[in-house]
Amino acid sequence: MTAPNAHPLADVVSVTAAGERLVFVPRRVREVVTEIVGVVVAPPVIAVPFLIPIVGVALAIGSWVVLWAALGLIALAIGVLVPAVMFMTVTKTVRWIEFRRQGSTQQLVIAYFLRSSTVAVADLQRVILSERFEADQRKSLEVVLHTRGGRVACKPGSLSPMSRVSAEALLDWLTIQLGPAGIEVEHRTKIDPRTVHPDEWYSEAGLAALWDVPADEVDSLVVRHGIRTRTFTPRAAALYSPAKTITVYDPAGAHDVAEELRRKRTMSRPPVDGVQETPHP
């Protein structure tokens, strides 16, 4: 029997009386408290390496004035940062977006903590699903809406299940919502090359899985798209089998090709509700 939450987006997508909602921040109070705790803890943690020598100086000169001055600066930093973070969280953080049908037009409601705004889906210029990786770990996943009025970044809350959902599933859901209006959903992957060790580059099997192609097609795609390769001795084999080498493939280029292949597959799918999906000009 299939579990009720077996759908990959079950924790973040819900059907409401008005339409379909994608939730970034499940609970407002918890999000604000989490942000405040982070701000309160950060200054003392950052200051610890500086407080240790200050305590030494205070003991040496027999005066605690310097230490009290440093503690006062920490308290001041907390007093300034807490209201600033609360203001930014309450006014700028997007809680959820909801696609609603109003007669013959489709609208997008963007809900913040204390207010909401509504834009016509036709007024969206483009939508970007952005993933950022460090090494082989995804560090962020956000939906960026480009409207005629500006750019709206929708980021998951600190404890939101959104950060764990499949980017492919979210991309498909957004494409279904926006396809009838001809709005293109673009998937961008950002990888910091400074954090990627060769051990964390893709193997041939990893590329086949990422690109969803048979293993015997990987070589031709690598050559066609000019994917960078490296040949090296894995750390696990360096001591006992120094002559053993493997070829690995640049993850940044691999993700670019994965996005290109996804677009081609999307364009070849049957039309959504009888409307052919085409890129928005």
Secondary structure, DSSP 8 states (H G I E B T S, - for coil): ---TT-STTTTTEEE-SSEEEEES-S-HHHHHHHHHHHHHHHHHHHHHHHHHHHHHHHHHHT--HHHHHHHHHHHHHHHHHHHHHHHHHHHH---EEEEEEETTEEEEEEE-SS-EEEEEGGGEEEEEEEEEEETTEEEEEEEEEEETTEEEEE---TT-GGGGS-HHHHHHHHHHHHGGGT--EEEEEEE-GGG--GGGSB-HHHHHHHHT--GGGHHHHHHHHT--EEEE--GGGTTT-TT--EEEE-HHHHHHHHHHHHHHHHHHS--BTTB------
